[in-house]
Amino acid sequence: MKNLSLALNAVLLIAVGILYYLHFSSRVSTPVSENSAVGDLKVAYINSDTVLKYYDFFKVNMEKLESRGKKLDQDLQNRAQSLQNDITAYQRNYSSMTIGQAKAVEDDLGKKRQNLELYQRSLEQELIAEQTTMNEELYKKITDYLKDYAQQKDLQIVFKYNPSSDVLYGGASVDITQDVIQGLNAAYSLDKTKVKADSTASKKK
């Protein structure tokens, strides 16, 4: 049960970086404006760290995941404390128990410990699954938006730029980060409005 909070936080936070990096760094999409490269090839780039920092969908869902992680962590700590209380009670009363009674309590404590370990692993797997789903949705939203943006701006390539990328320099004229953030947030706001409207309509039926 040591470092339980650190373990859950590691699952939550490391998964974001790894999954998002694998998704976003290995792909090359298409979009931007009066930007150029070789011949008629038009390219642009987005700063992925900045997009994640200001994209409302990502911020909202990360807050939900972190909040859920904290609740699960607290639940796990409560269960661990309950088990510890049972162990303490057993140790305190051991001298007054028969061999048979002590053996029965020890078996019960062993099962509780095993169940707690299984529960911890299931929570970690659950958080990883939720994180994976969120990352897949995040990737789809960004790439779908970039495809439409690229068509509108007559772009052939959109690169990802951050300290871990292969893009060492990008001029301001081909930086579409702010444009993309505004567009993504506008689309996310519209989606939320539609979901709310559909929910209200369903309740009235």
N, C-alpha and C positions, 0 to 999 in steps of 0.2 A: 504493500500500500504506500511505499515511500514515493515521494515526488509525484503524487497522482495528478495534482494540478498541472505540473510541468509536462507530464506525459500527454494529458488531454490538450493542453495548449500547443504542444509540439505537433500533434496530429492535425489540429485545426489550422495553425499558421504555416507550418512547413508544407502542408498539402497545397495551400494556395499558391505558394511560390513555385513548387515543382510542377504541378499540373498546368498552371497557367503558362509557365515557361515552355513546357513541352508542346503545349497547344499553339502558343502564339509565336514562339521563336522559330519553329521549324517550317512555318507556312509563309508564303508570300501572296498577298492579296492584290487587289487592283483598285486604285483611285487617285487624283488631286487636281489642281487647277492650272494656272498659267505657269507650269513647271516643266523643266526639260531635262534631258540627259543626252543620249546618243541619237542623232538623227531625229526621227519623229517620236521616239520613245519618251513618254511623259511619266515621270515618277514623283512620288511624294513619300513622306514618312510621318509616323506618329510616335510620340514619346509614350510608350506603353505604361510606364510608371505614373505619368501624369494623368493618363486616361483612367487608370484604376483609382487614383486618388480622388478624382472629381466625378467619376461616373456614378450617378445616383443608384442605379441598379446594384452595382457591386458594393457600394457603401451600405445600403439597406440590408442586403443579404448577408454580408459579413457581420453586421451587427446582430442579425438574427442568429447566425451560427455561433458567434461568440457568446451570446446570451444563453443559448441552448447548452453550449458546452459548460458554462458556469453552473447551470442548474443540474446538469447530469453529474458534474464534478461534486457538487454539494450533496446530492443524493448518495453518491458513492462514499463520500466521507462519512455521512450519517450512518450508513450501513457498516462501514469499517469500525466506527466508534461503538456501535451496538455490539459487534462481535468482540471488540476489545473489552467491553463491559462484562460480557459473558465469560471471557477468559479470566478476567480479574476475579469475578465471583467464584469461578471454579477453583482458582488458586487459594482463595480465602477459605473456602469450605472443604478443601481437599482432605484435611486431617480428620474431619468428622464423617467422611464417606467410607462406605465399604469398597472393596476392590471392584465388585460388580458395578456399583453406582459410579465410581470414578471412570471405569472403562466406558460406560454408556455415555457419560458426559463428554469424554474425550472423543468418542466416535461422532457425536453430534456436533461438537466444535469443529472437527475435521471436515465434516460435510458442509458446514456453514462457510468455512474458509474457502473450500473448493468452489462453492456456489458463488461466493463473492468474486473470486478470480475470474470465473466464467462470465459473470455479469460485467466486470470491468472490460474484458476483451470484447464483449458484444457491444458495449457502448462505444469503444474506440472504432470498431468496424462500422457502426451506425454513423458516427460522425464523418468517417472517411467517405462513406457512400453518399451522404448528403453534400459533402464538399465536392465530390466528383460530379454530381448532378448539377450543382451550381456552376462549376467551372465549364461544363459542357454547354450550359445555357448561356453563360457569359461569352464564350467563344463564338457561339452561333449568332448572338445578337450583334457582336462587333463585326464579324466577317460579313454578315448579311447587309449590315448598314454600309460597310465599305464597298461592297459590290455595287450597290445603288449609287453611292457617292461617286465612285470611279466612272460609272457610265455617264453621270451628269457632268463631270469635270473632264471627261475624255482622258482618263488616266489608264495606264497599262499596269503599273506596279505601285504598291504601297508597302514600304518597309516598316519594320518595327525598330525603334531606336531606344536603347537604354544602355547602361554601362556593360551589360553582358552581351550585347548584340554585335554583329559584324560591321555595323555602320559606325564609322569613326567620326564622320562629320556630315552634317546636313545643314544647308543654308536655310535661312528664315523663309525664303520664297517658296520652299518645298515642304515646309512644316505645316501640316494640316491638323495638328493636335487639337487646338482650340475649336476649330470648325467641327471636328469629329465629336468632341465632348458635348458641344452645344446640340448637335444633331442627335446624338445618342440620348441625351437627357430629355430632349423634346419628344422623341419617340417613346421613351419610357414613361413620361408623364401622360402621353396620349393613351398608352396601353393601360395604365392604372385607371384613367378616367373611363375607358371602355369596360374594364372589369367591374368597376364600381357601378356603372350604369346597368350592366347585365345582371349584377347581383340584386340591385334594387328592383329591376323588372321581374326577376324570378320570385322575389318575396311578395310582390303584388299579385302574382297569379294564384 
